């Protein structure tokens, strides 16, 4: 039979482990920095092409977004590889963040695959790209706010609200080229900057 003192010590040890895992720093900052930066640049680039800056032709859209996809795919692979072995990956906050962003990524892939197929086969549906901006910002807002609520991070909750404010502005401006600037500013504020702050809080060594 286990002695009361030993049982109490075991329970305290388990509780300490659980609290340490719950409070482990979030490890997704590098992903937010990469995707927030890429999306911000891509949206600004889309606005410049649409406004006729530098004499760019519509063919530049395809080149730019293809480059965006390649850079994002390669960067995602490299970051996932670099993340292996980082402490705290099994914490509740990190698991929730991972599931949220992975699910959002799958949803966006399916959406754009269907949209591009429609445009390719019918020549219609260009408006779907405009509507994608508030949709993307909405996913950012959900991801940041839910992660902030789970981890108790006021900064991530604020980032979520910032993304939702971007949804409001982008929806109002849908159909105009200014929607891309709203998307760029929102992605930078709600994704890129919080990512930098998260990276500063990441552990450098396994403890």
Buried (B, 14 or more C-beta within 10 A) or exposed (E): EEEEEEEEEEEEEEEEEEEEBEEBBBBBBBBBBBBBBBBBBBBBBBBBBBEEEEEBEEEBBEEBBEBBBEBBEEBBEEBEEEBEEBBBBEBBBBEBBBEBBEEBBEEBEEBBEEBBEBBEEEEEBEEBBBBBBBBBBBBBBBBBBBBBEBBEBEBBBBBBBBBBBBBEBBBEBBEEBBBBBBBBBBBBBBBBBBBBBBBEEBEEEEE
